């Protein structure tokens, strides 16, 4: 299916492969503006995720992300780089295994670019606009998991879009940019 080869790929977890937004909508009410990355119900809850680790277990996988990452892992080295709190490490590992994702190292950080640089990452897959911007500014190639809040970027995709993955298979992935 995929023909990317010899890439070292950083995979984000929340809202890239795990539907955390839907879990937040269930617990905090529907986000009134899905074009905004942060759910407004989190504003006065700075420790929400640390106090609700089960949100990471209950999240559903997004689309065909399991199958696509399995294919990617055949000829590439994937690593998960997440901004989840370090206390979520156990539940994150359980979730990845339970849902059949390729097992790999997981890095918990507030500075994905620093970790990606130290690991020799050659391609990042993420959804968060500020993370995408940081990757782009650091010179990384980025594939952007399509969300309503990241429409300003190129290289947006859905895990279920077979035609997209056929194009990725047959072409070099270019660096993502902001749309003008």
Secondary structure by P-SEA (a helix, b strand, c coil): cccccccbbbbbccccccaaaaaaaaaccccccccccccccccccccccccccccccccccccaaaaaaaaaaccbbbbbbccccccaaaaaaaaaaaaccccccccccccaaaaaaaacccbbbbccaaaaaaaaaabbbbbbcccccccccccccccccaaaaaaaaacccccccccc
